[in-house]
Amino acid sequence: MPFLLVSHKVKNFDEWKAAFDAHSGVRRANGSLDEHLFDGTLPNEVVILFEWDDLPKARHFAESVFLRDTVRAAGAGDEPNICFFAEHGKTAA
């Protein structure tokens, strides 16, 4: 199972969270299966671990102009850091 880890700063957490929640249907339609939202170690930093159904679809979604524009409109304070992972011992599709 592939995972997508995203971290970035937000200007206003409540505004960002409302946009994040409103965007859940788009994520699901593109292969997101689950997500876990964490506070980062820096002020106004969020960290999200997404479980995705397919690694190429996760990469395509994460690299899309649509997502970049959505993140900016939601009040991201910087460019997100994005990493892709597969569970140890399992092959990502």
Secondary structure, DSSP 8 states (H G I E B T S, - for coil): -EEEEEEEEBS-HHHHHHHHHHTHHHHHHTTEEEEEEEE-SSTTEEEEEEEES-HHHHHHHHT-HHHHHHHHHTTBSS--EEEEEE-TT----
